[in-house]
């Protein structure tokens, strides 16, 4: 059985990690934000702790089934942030959906107490979220790929959270 400090650590770090990923999505005006991803990560950590409280590096059969259920079920929440932009026949929200799934995985790792995996995953996540768009656009220019002209420049405020589909308080 875990003591209170370990439970608070695992669940608190999960909520914090999910929240900072959600903050990134919210600041980019995406349809999912801080509260949603903090709750996804917290919930998955909580269920992981319940199913496999000691999580000493290996999941039991019961813990493995819980993880499988989480990762299958979270797809439905992620699918809710994907939408079709009719104007240009484009699909939007895939990165936010991937962040939803990733946040669930981070919650599972927090629940299992796998801190090294959590730290490395968060570092890589923010490297991708903060620089990926710029790198993608630069590679498109260099390699001659199609650039999405509907997207604002990387440092533009054209898509603040007030202008995006996720409008807190409304």
N, C-alpha and C positions, 0 to 999 in steps of 0.2 A: 504494500500500500504506500502511495506517495504521501509525503507530508505537505502541509499547507504551502510552504515556500516553493516547493517544486511545482505544485499545481499552479500557483500564481505566476511563476516564471514561465512555464510552458504556455499557458493560456494568454498571459500578458504579451509575451513576445509574438505569439501568433497574431493577436489582434493588432499589435503595433506594425508588424511586417505587412499584413494585409492592408492596413490603413495607409501606409506610405505608398504602396503600389496604387491603391485607389486614389490617393491625392494626385498622383501623376496623371491618372486618367481624367480626373475631375478638372485639373488645371488645363487640360487639353480639350475641354468641352465635350467629353465622351459620355455616353449614356450610362455609365457605371462609375461610382465614385468611392470616396473614403469610407463611408459607413457600410456600403454593401460589401466591399472586399474585406474590410476589417471583420465583419460578421461572418463571411464565408470562411476566412482563415480561423477565426475563433471557434466556429462550429465544428470544423473538421478536426481541429486540435482536441476539442472537448470529446468528440466521439472516439478519436484515436486513443486518448488517455483512458476512456471508459473501457474500450475493447482490449487494450494491451497496456495496462498502466506501468509496467516496469520497463518495457521497450528497451531491453539491453542490447540493442543492435540487430535483433532478429524479431520478426513478427510471428506470433503463434498462428495457427490455422484460423482461429476466430478473428484475430487482428487483420490477417490477410483478406478475409472476406469483407470486413468492414471497409478497408481501403479500396477494394474493388467496387463496392457499392457506392462509396463516396465519388470515386472518379467516374463512374458511369452516370450517376445522378447529377453531378455538377454540370454535365454537358447541357442539361435542360436550362439551367440558369444562364450559362454562356450563350446558348442559342437565342435567348431573349434579348441580347444586346446586338445581335447581328440583324441588319436590315438592308433592304434593297433600295438604293437611290434611283428612283424611276427616271429622273431627268437624264442620267447618263448610263443607265443600265449597269450600275456598279454595285458591288456588295460592300457595305460599310460595317465596321464594328468587329472585324476579325481579331484585331490586336486586343481589344477589350475582352472579347470572349476568351482569347488565349490567356490573358491576365487573370480571368476568373478561374480557369482551370489551374494555372500556375499557383494562384493564391491558395487554392484548395490543397495542392501538393505541399506548399510551404507549411500550411496548417498541420498537415499530417506529420511532417518532419518535426515541427515544434512539439506536437503531441507525443511523438516518439522520443523526444529529447536529443535529436540528431543536430546539434548546434553547428558543427562544422559545415554540414550540408546546407543549413539555413543561411549561414553567413556567405558562403560561396554563391549560392543561388541568388541571394539578394544583390550581391555585387554584380553578378553577370546580368541580372534583370535590369538594374538601373543603367548599366553600360549600354544595353540594348535600347531601352526606352529613351534615354537621353541623347544618344548619338545615332541610333539606327536609321532614323528618317533622313538625317543629313548625309550619312554614308550611302544610303539607298539612292538619294537624288544625285549625289556626286558620281556614283557608279553608272547610273543611267546616262548622265551627260558624257562620261568618258567612253562607255561601251555602246552608246547610241541607242539605248532602250527608250521606251516611251515614258515620258514624265507626266504625271498626273497634274495637269494645269489647274485643276479645281482646288488643290490643296494650297493653303497659305504658305508663304516662305517659313523656314524653320523658326525664325525669331519673331514672327508676326504675332500680334495680339488679336488677330482677326477671329480666332476661335477661342475666346475666353469661356469660362464655365457659365457665364451669364448668357452668352450667345448660343451655347450648345444645347443639345436635347436634354441634358441633365441640369435642371434648374432648381437648386435647393430652395425650399420654402414655398414652392408653387405647386 
